Amino acid sequence: MFDPLDLYDGTDTQNEIETSTETYTFINDKAMTPNEVLSEDEEIDNDDAAPLFILDLPPVSYASPETILATLSLLSPDTQVNFKSSAGLTAEEICNSKHITNDLQEAIVDWYANITQNKKLDNISKICNMIPQLVNSSDTERSNLLNYYTSILKKYENPKTVSSISGTIVKEVSLRIAECCGRSAIPSMSRDFKFENMTSIVSLFEPSLTADNLGWKTWGASLILSEVLVENFTNIASFKKKENGEPLKVLELGAGTGLVGISWACKWKELNGTDKNDIEMYITDLPEIVDNLKKNTTANGIDSFVTADVLDWTKADDFVQKYSVEDQSFDIILVADPIYSPNHPEWVVNMISKFLRADGTCYLEIPIRPKYAVERQVLIDLLDKNNFSIGNERYDQGIDDWGSVKYLYREIRRK
Ligand SMILES: C[S@@+](CC[C@H](N)C(=O)[O-])C[C@H]1O[C@@H](n2cnc3c(N)ncnc32)[C@H](O)[C@@H]1O
């Protein structure tokens, strides 16, 4: 686990102003007094179209604690929609979503409009529009951002810095430092997912990624599989109420945060309601993942007909006994990104063999990770050996936290 405070060198507490000025020196190649800093800012401000730099952020030595807290809040991550940051929000919406109170807004506007007279940022709209973009700047600017954060941590960790909001600032800046280190270092987050043809927005909570709990992150394969299934829901013959009066039985394996199963269930609910005579659905994973899965199922309003529970691919009997599940009883099996160890192909094929009905379909999406080419081939061989055929098969281009990823979509049926 990464500790954000590892970045903090607490030995030098006397050079506070010098350190902060040094940051400026590093960028401008000269040392400056506070007044020189301000007049330098004015020069930059004359060009309204000039891009924003970390240099434009309020320096910790001169700006008020409220200004610093407002800045840190603006630099917090946007709620992501479909793995992308949400754009086009008003200043009011941004302030509400980032919990920036009126007092904090006034402090940061005062800093830019009156104290430094920075025309690039002299009203709340410009501030809310431009400052959050600094998080996505170049690698050099990002390392300057890390310097900026550590200078704040250094000042507000120091007991000599007296402010009623020191604790809040230290907490916020520690989160910002962690966020610089990628998804695996982020304490926890929520993400929203929107689909064409569906009114509901799926909102998922992801706990901090600790140990091997890969199911606490939503993976790109689940987004692309959800898009395929939800957006084509009414065209897929098997996604309908059964004519024989029995409930349609749906099972998700290795659901993680639950995107595939939850989005599928939200779409079912919009079209068919929640009558348990029509649908029986289980979204499943390992014990340590299931608490969060249950939370997400409830939060998205589908828990009246969807059960989130443990189904370990190595000991399915517990699940079978608890829910009196018969062999080959599921019409639909959903699986996204289940193969990342040599054992997984065999375990996953065992589960499909055990649970898929004679006329059922398993919808599978896997990322094309170079490291797991062998496991993907073993999966194909085992499916074939167990008398399964691949119906539709297609490569998709999708997205995950680190960018574009290639995926393979497959529909699996018994021969
Ligand atoms: C890469 S994650 C994918 C999660 C989710 N399907 C997604 O795409 O966001 C793989 C998932 O498989 C689950 N898994 C791994 N081994 C398992 C096992 N033996 N039994 C059940 N689930 C397992 C993990 O807990 C994890 O949630």
PDBQT file of the ligand as one rigid body, heavy atoms in Angstrom, charges set to zero:
ROOT
HETATM    1  C1  LIG A 501     -10.985  -8.237 -12.853  1.00  0.00    +0.000 C 
HETATM    2  S1  LIG A 501     -12.284  -8.389 -11.732  1.00  0.00    +0.000 S 
HETATM    3  C2  LIG A 501     -13.688  -8.047 -12.736  1.00  0.00    +0.000 C 
HETATM    4  C3  LIG A 501     -14.858  -7.578 -11.898  1.00  0.00    +0.000 C 
HETATM    5  C4  LIG A 501     -16.068  -7.140 -12.720  1.00  0.00    +0.000 C 
HETATM    6  N1  LIG A 501     -16.626  -8.232 -13.477  1.00  0.00    +0.000 N 
HETATM    7  C5  LIG A 501     -15.714  -5.985 -13.631  1.00  0.00    +0.000 C 
HETATM    8  O1  LIG A 501     -15.473  -6.257 -14.821  1.00  0.00    +0.000 OA
HETATM    9  O2  LIG A 501     -15.681  -4.837 -13.174  1.00  0.00    +0.000 OA
HETATM   10  C6  LIG A 501     -12.416 -10.143 -11.507  1.00  0.00    +0.000 C 
HETATM   11  C7  LIG A 501     -13.479 -10.555 -10.494  1.00  0.00    +0.000 C 
HETATM   12  O3  LIG A 501     -13.496 -11.964 -10.402  1.00  0.00    +0.000 OA
HETATM   13  C8  LIG A 501     -13.662 -12.298  -9.039  1.00  0.00    +0.000 C 
HETATM   14  N2  LIG A 501     -13.138 -13.646  -8.759  1.00  0.00    +0.000 N 
HETATM   15  C9  LIG A 501     -11.846 -14.059  -8.855  1.00  0.00    +0.000 A 
HETATM   16  N3  LIG A 501     -11.732 -15.337  -8.454  1.00  0.00    +0.000 NA
HETATM   17  C10 LIG A 501     -12.972 -15.739  -8.097  1.00  0.00    +0.000 A 
HETATM   18  C11 LIG A 501     -13.507 -16.962  -7.579  1.00  0.00    +0.000 A 
HETATM   19  N4  LIG A 501     -12.723 -18.009  -7.310  1.00  0.00    +0.000 N 
HETATM   20  N5  LIG A 501     -14.824 -17.019  -7.336  1.00  0.00    +0.000 NA
HETATM   21  C12 LIG A 501     -15.620 -15.964  -7.579  1.00  0.00    +0.000 A 
HETATM   22  N6  LIG A 501     -15.188 -14.779  -8.062  1.00  0.00    +0.000 NA
HETATM   23  C13 LIG A 501     -13.872 -14.671  -8.298  1.00  0.00    +0.000 A 
HETATM   24  C14 LIG A 501     -12.867 -11.220  -8.315  1.00  0.00    +0.000 C 
HETATM   25  O4  LIG A 501     -13.204 -11.116  -6.961  1.00  0.00    +0.000 OA
HETATM   26  C15 LIG A 501     -13.215  -9.993  -9.128  1.00  0.00    +0.000 C 
HETATM   27  O5  LIG A 501     -14.356  -9.345  -8.660  1.00  0.00    +0.000 OA
ENDROOT
TORSDOF 0
